[in-house]
Amino acid sequence: MITEVRRVVFSKEALVDILEFGRKRGNQRLPPGRIEDVMLENADAPRVTVKVDVLGGGKYQLATFPQAEFAAMMILYCKANKIPLPRASSKSFEIQGDSLCLVVRQQLDREMLGAR
């Protein structure tokens, strides 16, 4: 069996772009205001916590996104920005320093190998 593994690394700036994308699509978890910081927590089951300056008033609010919810937003962002992610693949997260890495694993069969 052959497995293809691809890592797509998202910097903090890219994570802010994904969060703003989610906000525009109606994600209600993120309060209105300017995103101050993105914190990556829990290496075993990564989750994203966002520090928001609520409407510029110097009052901060935290919003935490569970892995599944952030993954859905990230996949929609990739699709909208034409970043290819095979549908029939497993996807997981890894924290790499200040970046979040989307790990895509796809089993290759004989038909896929012949088409390349």
Secondary structure per residue as TSV (DSSP state, phi and psi in degrees):
chain	resnum	aa	ss	phi	psi
A	1	M	-	360.0	139.9
A	2	I	E	-115.2	132.9
A	3	T	E	-121.6	130.7
A	4	E	E	-97.6	131.3
A	5	V	E	-122.0	130.0
A	6	R	E	-130.1	140.7
A	7	R	E	-116.4	127.2
A	8	V	E	-113.8	113.9
A	9	V	E	-99.2	127.4
A	10	F	E	-111.0	118.8
A	11	S	-	-71.5	172.9
A	12	K	H	-59.4	-38.9
A	13	E	H	-62.2	-40.7
A	14	A	H	-67.9	-36.1
A	15	L	H	-64.6	-37.9
A	16	V	H	-62.7	-42.2
A	17	D	H	-59.0	-42.1
A	18	I	H	-64.3	-42.3
A	19	L	H	-64.5	-41.3
A	20	E	H	-65.9	-37.8
A	21	F	H	-59.9	-46.3
A	22	G	H	-62.9	-39.2
A	23	R	H	-61.5	-43.9
A	24	K	H	-64.7	-27.9
A	25	R	T	-88.0	5.4
A	26	G	T	99.2	13.4
A	27	N	-	-64.9	119.4
A	28	Q	S	-88.6	-10.6
A	29	R	S	-68.6	-31.9
A	30	L	S	-86.4	117.1
A	31	P	-	-70.3	158.4
A	32	P	S	-65.6	145.7
A	33	G	S	136.9	-176.0
A	34	R	E	-93.0	131.4
A	35	I	E	-72.6	118.8
A	36	E	E	-90.0	-40.1
A	37	D	E	-156.3	152.2
A	38	V	E	-122.0	122.8
A	39	M	E	-114.5	133.2
A	40	L	E	-104.1	128.4
A	41	E	E	-130.6	153.1
A	42	N	-	65.4	89.3
A	43	A	S	-59.7	-29.1
A	44	D	S	-73.3	-38.7
A	45	A	S	-138.4	77.4
A	46	P	-	-53.0	138.7
A	47	R	E	-137.0	158.8
A	48	V	E	-111.8	125.7
A	49	T	E	-115.0	133.8
A	50	V	E	-117.3	133.5
A	51	K	E	-101.6	121.1
A	52	V	E	-117.2	130.0
A	53	D	E	-81.5	103.6
A	54	V	G	-67.7	107.1
A	55	L	G	50.5	35.1
A	56	G	G	70.1	13.1
A	57	G	S	-86.9	3.6
A	58	G	S	76.2	5.0
A	59	K	-	-100.4	125.2
A	60	Y	E	-102.2	146.5
A	61	Q	E	-133.0	142.2
A	62	L	E	-103.3	142.1
A	63	A	E	-131.8	127.6
A	64	T	E	-110.5	133.0
A	65	F	E	-107.9	119.1
A	66	P	-	-61.9	157.2
A	67	Q	H	-53.8	-46.4
A	68	A	H	-64.4	-40.6
A	69	E	H	-67.6	-43.2
A	70	F	H	-68.4	-36.1
A	71	A	H	-60.9	-42.7
A	72	A	H	-62.8	-42.5
A	73	M	H	-65.0	-40.9
A	74	M	H	-65.3	-41.7
A	75	I	H	-65.4	-41.6
A	76	L	H	-62.9	-40.0
A	77	Y	H	-61.8	-45.6
A	78	C	H	-61.5	-43.3
A	79	K	H	-62.4	-45.2
A	80	A	H	-65.1	-28.5
A	81	N	T	-104.0	15.1
A	82	K	T	57.5	37.9
A	83	I	-	-91.7	112.7
A	84	P	-	-69.7	128.3
A	85	L	-	-132.9	114.9
A	86	P	-	-61.5	134.3
A	87	R	S	-63.5	-44.4
A	88	A	S	-88.2	63.0
A	89	S	S	-144.1	158.3
A	90	S	E	-91.0	146.3
A	91	K	E	-130.0	138.4
A	92	S	E	-147.0	169.4
A	93	F	E	-112.5	150.6
A	94	E	E	-138.5	143.1
A	95	I	E	-91.3	129.5
A	96	Q	E	-125.7	93.6
A	97	G	T	63.9	-120.5
A	98	D	T	-94.3	9.1
A	99	S	E	-114.8	157.8
A	100	L	E	-112.0	127.8
A	101	C	E	-107.3	124.9
A	102	L	E	-92.3	117.3
A	103	V	E	-100.4	122.3
A	104	V	E	-112.9	122.1
A	105	R	E	-118.3	129.2
A	106	Q	E	-133.4	129.4
A	107	Q	E	-78.0	129.5
A	108	L	E	-100.2	130.0
A	109	D	-	-104.7	178.3
A	110	R	H	-60.7	-37.5
A	111	E	H	-63.8	-42.5
A	112	M	H	-64.1	-40.8
A	113	L	H	-68.2	-35.8
A	114	G	H	-69.9	-27.3
A	115	A	H	-79.8	-12.2
A	116	R	-	-87.1	360.0
